[in-house]
Amino acid sequence: MHPVDIEECLKSMVIYADSREQPTEQYVKRLNSMGIPWERKHLDYGDYTYGFTLNGKSIDAEEPIKGRAVIERKMSLTELSGNLCQEFDRFEREFTRAKENGASIYLLVEDATWENIINHRYKTQFNEKAYLKRLLKIIAKYDIKPIFVEKELSGRMIKEIMERELKMRLERGDYDNRTDQGTKPDAGCDETVLKED
């Protein structure tokens, strides 16, 4: 894809937030802090993904695209411990669906550090050794990229991750089979010119 087309796709990017997440004041603040358009939509897995416009056609959260990036957000290590303990089967099913669709998976946990897991600085009885082992297991099994971030920066991180993932996929040609038009390559690279050499 030509760099001009990539730039147009990036400018059109919208963040989709799963409609099952409660629209609290903090939720709206997080999404507004991204500085780009966002919409609530039902997502099959993850809490956030992206959409964009390609040659006038909207590529949105409802269109199945293999390899789309998703972010699973947790507001704390306490919430994550519940997912790793009592709700583990449901949590793992989401990651299984994402992996089957070739999605790049990020686990964004607010106000968290590895040290806080190791030193049991969270508000559940989940043993810190079991916590660490189970978290590392799903990271390895589903190729999850863990991101620990301050709550105030989570909106920015969501935007930055989605923007980088979309740009990488566009540059790599993941959406090229969806382009019937767009900017033509420079004449210096045109096949007819190359044949004459």
C-alpha positions as a Markdown table, in Angstrom:
| # | Residue | x | y | z |
|---|---|---|---|---|
| 1 | Met | 0.0 | 0.0 | 0.0 |
| 2 | His | 1.3 | 3.5 | -0.9 |
| 3 | Pro | 2.3 | 5.7 | 2.1 |
| 4 | Val | -0.4 | 8.3 | 1.2 |
| 5 | Asp | -3.1 | 5.6 | 1.4 |
| 6 | Ile | -1.7 | 4.4 | 4.7 |
| 7 | Glu | -1.8 | 7.9 | 6.1 |
| 8 | Glu | -5.4 | 8.3 | 5.0 |
| 9 | Cys | -6.4 | 5.0 | 6.7 |
| 10 | Leu | -4.7 | 6.1 | 9.9 |
| 11 | Lys | -6.5 | 9.5 | 9.8 |
| 12 | Ser | -9.8 | 7.6 | 9.5 |
| 13 | Met | -9.1 | 5.3 | 12.5 |
| 14 | Val | -11.8 | 4.9 | 15.1 |
| 15 | Ile | -11.6 | 3.0 | 18.4 |
| 16 | Tyr | -14.3 | 0.5 | 19.1 |
| 17 | Ala | -15.0 | -0.1 | 22.8 |
| 18 | Asp | -17.0 | -3.2 | 23.9 |
| 19 | Ser | -20.6 | -2.2 | 24.7 |
| 20 | Arg | -20.6 | -4.6 | 27.7 |
| 21 | Glu | -18.1 | -2.3 | 29.6 |
| 22 | Gln | -20.0 | 0.0 | 31.9 |
| 23 | Pro | -20.0 | 3.6 | 30.6 |
| 24 | Thr | -18.8 | 5.2 | 33.9 |
| 25 | Glu | -17.4 | 8.7 | 34.1 |
| 26 | Gln | -13.8 | 7.2 | 34.1 |
| 27 | Tyr | -14.7 | 5.2 | 31.0 |
| 28 | Val | -15.8 | 8.3 | 29.1 |
| 29 | Lys | -12.8 | 10.2 | 30.3 |
| 30 | Arg | -10.4 | 7.4 | 29.2 |
| 31 | Leu | -12.0 | 7.3 | 25.7 |
| 32 | Asn | -12.1 | 11.1 | 25.3 |
| 33 | Ser | -8.4 | 11.3 | 26.3 |
| 34 | Met | -7.5 | 9.4 | 23.1 |
| 35 | Gly | -8.3 | 12.5 | 21.0 |
| 36 | Ile | -9.8 | 10.4 | 18.2 |
| 37 | Pro | -13.3 | 9.2 | 17.4 |
| 38 | Trp | -14.6 | 6.2 | 19.4 |
| 39 | Glu | -17.8 | 4.1 | 19.4 |
| 40 | Arg | -19.4 | 1.5 | 21.6 |
| 41 | Lys | -19.9 | -1.8 | 19.8 |
| 42 | His | -20.4 | -5.4 | 20.8 |
| 43 | Leu | -17.0 | -7.1 | 20.4 |
| 44 | Asp | -16.7 | -10.9 | 20.4 |
| 45 | Tyr | -13.5 | -10.7 | 22.4 |
| 46 | Gly | -11.4 | -7.9 | 24.0 |
| 47 | Asp | -12.5 | -4.5 | 25.2 |
| 48 | Tyr | -11.0 | -2.4 | 22.4 |
| 49 | Thr | -10.1 | -2.7 | 18.8 |
| 50 | Tyr | -10.0 | -0.4 | 15.8 |
| 51 | Gly | -11.9 | 0.4 | 12.6 |
| 52 | Phe | -10.9 | 2.6 | 9.6 |
| 53 | Thr | -11.9 | 3.6 | 6.1 |
| 54 | Leu | -10.2 | 2.0 | 3.1 |
| 55 | Asn | -11.0 | 3.4 | -0.3 |
| 56 | Gly | -14.3 | 4.8 | 0.9 |
| 57 | Lys | -15.4 | 1.5 | 2.6 |
| 58 | Ser | -15.7 | 1.3 | 6.4 |
| 59 | Ile | -13.8 | -1.6 | 7.9 |
| 60 | Asp | -15.5 | -1.8 | 11.3 |
| 61 | Ala | -15.6 | -4.1 | 14.3 |
| 62 | Glu | -18.5 | -6.2 | 12.9 |
| 63 | Glu | -16.5 | -7.1 | 9.8 |
| 64 | Pro | -14.5 | -10.2 | 10.5 |
| 65 | Ile | -10.8 | -9.4 | 9.8 |
| 66 | Lys | -8.2 | -12.0 | 10.6 |
| 67 | Gly | -5.4 | -10.6 | 12.6 |
| 68 | Arg | -7.0 | -7.5 | 14.0 |
| 69 | Ala | -5.4 | -6.3 | 17.3 |
| 70 | Val | -7.5 | -6.2 | 20.5 |
| 71 | Ile | -6.9 | -4.9 | 24.0 |
| 72 | Glu | -8.3 | -6.6 | 27.1 |
| 73 | Arg | -8.3 | -3.9 | 29.8 |
| 74 | Lys | -8.3 | -4.5 | 33.5 |
| 75 | Met | -8.7 | -1.7 | 36.0 |
| 76 | Ser | -6.5 | -3.3 | 38.6 |
| 77 | Leu | -4.5 | -6.4 | 39.7 |
| 78 | Thr | -7.5 | -7.2 | 41.9 |
| 79 | Glu | -9.8 | -7.4 | 38.9 |
| 80 | Leu | -7.3 | -9.4 | 36.9 |
| 81 | Ser | -6.9 | -11.9 | 39.8 |
| 82 | Gly | -10.6 | -12.6 | 39.7 |
| 83 | Asn | -10.3 | -13.4 | 35.9 |
| 84 | Leu | -7.3 | -15.6 | 36.6 |
| 85 | Cys | -9.0 | -17.5 | 39.4 |
| 86 | Gln | -12.8 | -17.6 | 39.6 |
| 87 | Glu | -13.5 | -16.6 | 36.0 |
| 88 | Phe | -10.6 | -18.3 | 34.4 |
| 89 | Asp | -12.6 | -20.6 | 31.9 |
| 90 | Arg | -14.5 | -17.6 | 30.5 |
| 91 | Phe | -11.4 | -15.5 | 30.4 |
| 92 | Glu | -9.4 | -18.2 | 28.5 |
| 93 | Arg | -12.3 | -18.8 | 26.0 |
| 94 | Glu | -12.0 | -15.1 | 25.0 |
| 95 | Phe | -8.3 | -15.5 | 24.4 |
| 96 | Thr | -8.9 | -18.7 | 22.5 |
| 97 | Arg | -11.3 | -17.0 | 20.1 |
| 98 | Ala | -8.9 | -14.1 | 19.6 |
| 99 | Lys | -6.0 | -16.5 | 18.8 |
| 100 | Glu | -8.2 | -18.5 | 16.4 |
| 101 | Asn | -8.9 | -15.3 | 14.5 |
| 102 | Gly | -5.2 | -14.4 | 14.4 |
| 103 | Ala | -5.7 | -11.4 | 16.6 |
| 104 | Ser | -2.7 | -9.7 | 18.3 |
| 105 | Ile | -3.7 | -9.6 | 22.0 |
| 106 | Tyr | -2.7 | -7.0 | 24.5 |
| 107 | Leu | -3.5 | -7.2 | 28.2 |
| 108 | Leu | -3.6 | -3.7 | 29.6 |
| 109 | Val | -3.7 | -3.5 | 33.4 |
| 110 | Glu | -4.1 | -0.2 | 35.2 |
| 111 | Asp | -2.0 | 0.8 | 38.2 |
| 112 | Ala | -0.1 | -2.5 | 38.1 |
| 113 | Thr | 3.5 | -3.7 | 38.3 |
| 114 | Trp | 5.2 | -7.1 | 38.3 |
| 115 | Glu | 6.4 | -6.2 | 41.8 |
| 116 | Asn | 2.9 | -5.7 | 43.1 |
| 117 | Ile | 2.0 | -9.2 | 41.9 |
| 118 | Ile | 5.1 | -10.8 | 43.5 |
| 119 | Asn | 4.6 | -8.9 | 46.7 |
| 120 | His | 0.8 | -9.6 | 46.9 |
| 121 | Arg | -0.2 | -5.9 | 46.6 |
| 122 | Tyr | -3.8 | -6.6 | 45.5 |
| 123 | Lys | -7.0 | -7.2 | 47.3 |
| 124 | Thr | -7.8 | -10.9 | 46.9 |
| 125 | Gln | -6.6 | -14.1 | 48.6 |
| 126 | Phe | -5.2 | -15.5 | 45.3 |
| 127 | Asn | -1.7 | -16.7 | 46.1 |
| 128 | Glu | 1.0 | -14.5 | 44.5 |
| 129 | Lys | 2.9 | -17.5 | 43.2 |
| 130 | Ala | -0.2 | -19.0 | 41.6 |
| 131 | Tyr | -1.1 | -15.6 | 40.3 |
| 132 | Leu | 2.3 | -15.2 | 38.6 |
| 133 | Lys | 2.3 | -18.7 | 37.2 |
| 134 | Arg | -1.2 | -18.5 | 35.7 |
| 135 | Leu | -0.6 | -15.0 | 34.2 |
| 136 | Leu | 2.7 | -16.1 | 32.6 |
| 137 | Lys | 1.0 | -19.3 | 31.3 |
| 138 | Ile | -1.7 | -17.3 | 29.4 |
| 139 | Ile | 0.9 | -14.8 | 28.2 |
| 140 | Ala | 2.9 | -17.7 | 26.7 |
| 141 | Lys | 0.0 | -19.8 | 25.5 |
| 142 | Tyr | -1.8 | -16.9 | 23.7 |
| 143 | Asp | 1.2 | -14.7 | 22.8 |
| 144 | Ile | -0.3 | -11.9 | 24.9 |
| 145 | Lys | 1.5 | -8.6 | 25.3 |
| 146 | Pro | 1.1 | -7.4 | 28.9 |
| 147 | Ile | 1.1 | -3.6 | 29.4 |
| 148 | Phe | 1.0 | -2.1 | 32.9 |
| 149 | Val | 0.1 | 1.5 | 32.9 |
| 150 | Glu | -1.1 | 4.3 | 35.2 |
| 151 | Lys | -4.9 | 4.7 | 35.0 |
| 152 | Glu | -4.6 | 8.3 | 33.7 |
| 153 | Leu | -2.5 | 7.1 | 30.7 |
| 154 | Ser | -4.6 | 4.1 | 29.7 |
| 155 | Gly | -6.6 | 6.0 | 27.0 |
| 156 | Arg | -3.4 | 7.2 | 25.4 |
| 157 | Met | -1.9 | 3.8 | 25.5 |
| 158 | Ile | -5.0 | 2.3 | 23.9 |
| 159 | Lys | -4.8 | 4.8 | 21.0 |
| 160 | Glu | -1.0 | 4.4 | 20.6 |
| 161 | Ile | -1.2 | 0.5 | 20.5 |
| 162 | Met | -4.1 | 0.5 | 18.0 |
| 163 | Glu | -2.5 | 3.1 | 15.8 |
| 164 | Arg | 0.8 | 1.2 | 15.7 |
| 165 | Glu | -0.9 | -2.1 | 15.0 |
| 166 | Leu | -3.0 | -0.7 | 12.2 |
| 167 | Lys | 0.0 | 1.0 | 10.6 |
| 168 | Met | 2.1 | -2.2 | 10.8 |
| 169 | Arg | -0.7 | -4.2 | 9.2 |
| 170 | Leu | -1.2 | -1.6 | 6.4 |
| 171 | Glu | 2.6 | -1.5 | 5.7 |
| 172 | Arg | 2.8 | -5.2 | 5.6 |
| 173 | Gly | 0.0 | -5.5 | 3.1 |
| 174 | Asp | -2.6 | -7.2 | 5.3 |
| 175 | Tyr | -5.5 | -5.2 | 3.7 |
| 176 | Asp | -4.1 | -5.1 | 0.2 |
| 177 | Asn | -6.6 | -7.6 | -1.1 |
| 178 | Arg | -9.3 | -5.1 | -0.1 |
| 179 | Thr | -8.0 | -2.3 | -2.3 |
| 180 | Asp | -9.3 | -2.0 | -5.8 |
| 181 | Gln | -8.1 | 1.5 | -6.2 |
| 182 | Gly | -5.9 | 4.0 | -4.4 |
| 183 | Thr | -2.7 | 5.8 | -5.2 |
| 184 | Lys | -0.7 | 4.2 | -8.1 |
| 185 | Pro | 3.1 | 3.6 | -7.6 |
| 186 | Asp | 5.5 | 6.1 | -9.0 |
| 187 | Ala | 6.2 | 5.8 | -12.7 |
| 188 | Gly | 9.8 | 4.8 | -11.9 |
| 189 | Cys | 8.5 | 1.6 | -10.3 |
| 190 | Asp | 5.8 | 0.9 | -13.0 |
| 191 | Glu | 6.1 | -2.6 | -14.6 |
| 192 | Thr | 6.1 | -1.2 | -18.1 |
| 193 | Val | 9.1 | 1.0 | -17.4 |
| 194 | Leu | 10.9 | -1.9 | -15.8 |
| 195 | Lys | 10.4 | -4.2 | -18.8 |
| 196 | Glu | 12.0 | -1.7 | -21.1 |
| 197 | Asp | 15.3 | -1.7 | -19.1 |
